[in-house]
Amino acid sequence: MTTIEARAIAKYVRVSPSKVQQVINLIRGRAATEAESILTFSVKGASDPVGKLLKSAIANAEKNHNLKRDNLFVAEAFANQGPTLKRFRPRAMGRASKIRKRTSHITIVLREIS
């Protein structure tokens, strides 16, 4: 028997993967509605793009696979590292130091509770 899954992917999100991973660990394995409320009240900065992505995955499940919102749970959630923007900051005595602006690719997979 094949399980129906709905997924959403956000690429090039301007938050480092380690910060996104902290937020994703809060919602992995939870019901979709519960995960939505957790992200709504989370104070982490990465909770905004992850919450937006979760809503997109729920909409994909409802529209494309005719699944009910109440029967969904977060089966998989992970953040991979995207390309890093490299910038330089001027320092004392003519030197410069590197600034790495990291990006991440976030994936959320929802499945139906069986």
N, C-alpha and C positions, 0 to 999 in steps of 0.2 A: 504494500500500500504506500503510495506516495503522499507525502505531507505537502500541503499547499503553504507556501511562504511568500510574504510580501517584503520587499526590501526597499530601502532608500539610501542613496549615497550622496554625500556632499564632498566635493573636492576643493582643494586650495583654500580651506578655511584658515583665517589668519589667527589661529591659536595654536600653541605648541601641543604636540601629541600627548605629552605627559600631563598637561593640565586637562585636556579632554578626557584622558583615561581615568582621572579621579572622578569626573562626573559620570562617565559611562559605568563605572563600577557600582554606582548607587542604583542604577536602574536595571542592570542585567539580571534576567530571570524573573522579573516582576511582571504583573499584569500591566497592560498598556495604559489603562486609565490611572492606575496607581503611579506608574512611572511619569505620566504627564503631570500629576499633582506634585510629585517630588521635585521635578525640574522647575515647576512654576515658582516654588518657594525656596529654591536653592539660591544661595548668595554668590556662588561661583560664577565668574564671567563666562566660562565655557558652557554654562547651562542654557544660554539663549540659543546658540546655533544647534545644540543637541536637541533642545525642545522643539525647534522648528523642524528639524529632521525627523523627529519622532512623529510629529503631526503629519508630515508628508508620507511616512511609511504607513500610518493608520489610514490616510486617505487612499493610498495605493491599494491597501487590502480591501477597503470597502468598495472602491470603484472597479478595480480590475478583477478581483477574485470573489466578490459578493460575500465577504466575511463580515461578521458582526464585531463591532468595537469591543463589546464586553467579553468576547471569547478569545481575545488576542493577548499574547504575552511576548516579552522581549526575549527571543531565543538566542540571538547573537548580537553583540555590539562590540565594535573594535575601532581603534583609530590608528592608522598608519601614517608614517612621516611623509609629507609632501616635499616639494622643493623649498630650499632655504634662500631667502633674500639676504644678500650680503651687503652691509653698509659699513661706513667708517665714521668714527667720531674723532675729531681733532683733540689732541691731548697736549700736555705741556712740552716745551722744548722741541717743537716741530714734529712730534711723533703722532701716530694715529693708532687707535685700537679698533678691533673688528666688532661689529654688532651683527648678530645672526637673528633675523626675523623668521621664525620657523612657521611652517604651515602644516596642515594635517588633512588627510582624507578620512572621513568618518563614514562608517557603514552600520546600519541598524537593520536587523532581520526580525520580522514578526512571524509567529506561527500561531495556529489555533490550538487552544487548550483541548486535549482529548480526554 
